[in-house]
Amino acid sequence: MPYAEGSICNPGLLGQVFDWMRRHASAGSELAVLSREELRHMAEDLALAETDLRSLARGRDNSVLMGRMMRAHGLDPDRVRHAYVMLMRDIERVCTQCKSAGKCRRELDAGTALAHCREYCPNAATFDDLVNSAEVPTFP
């Protein structure tokens, strides 16, 4: 399974986009070569707007970093995904488009991400809100 790193079993939104492309598009194909109808169908299958789909396809798969950052906050990504599907899609979309992935990786590797993420992470406030919510599943 290509998503084994970081123990996130669900491939996440970008993983779903690429999985859909592997199942439905011809080999070597990208979004640019899909017909308008194929693009619309793909967006519908993934419950996304076409513009969000195009934006995600241009982004990077930062799902491993996202999972690591969530765990640094004490959040269990799989439990949050199960409880808040749409919020998790927004978090994934923001992480995919993030311009600070290098800094994020360095901070996570150094163990300083939780202390500094509010300076660069566009999802930091969302993670803080989730941690402060009594209904959010965290690590046992």
C-alpha positions in Angstrom: 0.0 0.0 0.0 1.7 3.3 -1.0 0.3 5.2 1.9 1.9 3.2 4.7 4.3 5.9 6.0 3.0 7.6 9.1 0.3 5.0 9.7 -2.4 6.9 7.8 -4.5 4.1 6.4 -6.8 6.3 4.4 -5.0 7.8 1.4 -6.5 11.2 1.8 -7.9 13.6 -0.8 -4.8 13.8 -3.0 -4.3 10.1 -2.8 -7.9 9.6 -3.9 -7.3 12.0 -6.9 -4.3 10.0 -8.0 -6.1 6.6 -7.4 -9.0 7.8 -9.5 -6.7 8.8 -12.3 -4.9 5.4 -12.2 -8.3 3.6 -12.4 -10.0 5.8 -15.1 -7.4 7.6 -17.2 -5.0 6.1 -19.7 -1.4 5.4 -18.7 0.7 8.5 -18.5 -2.3 10.8 -18.6 -2.7 14.0 -16.5 -5.7 16.2 -15.8 -4.7 18.4 -18.8 -5.5 15.6 -21.2 -8.8 14.6 -19.7 -11.9 15.7 -21.6 -14.2 18.2 -19.9 -16.7 15.3 -19.2 -14.0 13.1 -17.7 -12.8 16.0 -15.5 -16.4 16.7 -14.4 -16.9 13.0 -13.7 -13.7 12.8 -11.7 -14.6 15.8 -9.6 -18.1 14.4 -8.9 -16.6 11.1 -7.9 -14.4 12.8 -5.4 -17.1 15.3 -4.3 -14.9 18.3 -5.4 -15.4 21.4 -7.5 -13.4 21.2 -10.8 -11.3 24.2 -9.8 -10.4 22.5 -6.5 -9.5 19.3 -8.4 -7.2 21.2 -10.8 -5.6 23.0 -7.8 -4.9 19.8 -6.0 -3.4 18.2 -9.1 -0.9 21.0 -9.3 -0.1 20.7 -5.6 2.2 18.3 -3.7 1.1 15.3 -1.7 1.9 16.6 1.7 -0.2 14.1 3.5 2.7 12.5 5.4 3.7 16.0 6.7 0.0 16.7 7.5 -0.3 13.5 9.5 2.9 14.2 11.4 1.8 17.7 12.2 -1.5 16.5 13.4 0.2 13.9 15.6 2.5 16.6 17.0 -0.7 18.4 18.1 -1.9 15.1 19.7 -4.5 14.5 17.0 -5.1 11.1 15.5 -5.5 11.8 11.7 -7.6 8.7 11.1 -10.0 9.4 13.9 -10.3 13.1 12.9 -11.0 12.0 9.3 -13.7 9.6 10.5 -15.4 12.2 12.7 -14.9 15.2 10.4 -14.7 14.2 6.8 -15.3 17.6 5.2 -13.0 19.4 7.6 -10.3 16.9 6.9 -10.7 17.5 3.2 -10.2 21.2 3.8 -7.1 20.5 5.9 -5.7 18.3 3.1 -6.5 20.9 0.5 -4.6 23.6 2.5 -1.7 21.3 3.1 -1.5 20.3 -0.5 -1.2 24.0 -1.5 1.2 24.9 1.3 4.3 26.8 0.4 6.1 26.0 3.7 6.5 22.2 3.3 10.3 22.4 3.6 10.1 24.4 6.8 7.4 22.1 8.1 9.5 19.0 7.5 12.6 20.6 9.1 10.6 21.6 12.2 8.9 18.2 12.5 12.3 16.4 12.1 13.8 18.7 14.8 10.8 18.2 17.2 10.1 21.9 17.2 7.0 22.0 15.0 4.4 22.4 17.7 6.2 25.4 19.2 6.7 27.2 15.8 4.0 26.0 13.5 1.8 29.1 14.1 4.5 31.1 12.2 4.2 29.2 8.9 1.4 26.5 9.0 -1.9 27.7 7.4 -3.7 24.9 9.3 -2.2 25.7 12.8 -5.3 27.5 14.0 -7.5 24.6 12.8 -5.3 22.1 14.6 -5.5 24.3 17.8 -9.3 24.5 17.5 -9.5 20.7 17.1 -7.3 20.1 20.2 -9.4 22.5 22.2 -12.7 20.9 21.1 -14.0 18.4 23.7 -15.5 16.3 20.9 -12.3 15.7 18.8 -10.7 12.3 18.9 -7.1 12.5 20.0 -4.6 9.8 20.8 -5.7 7.4 23.5 
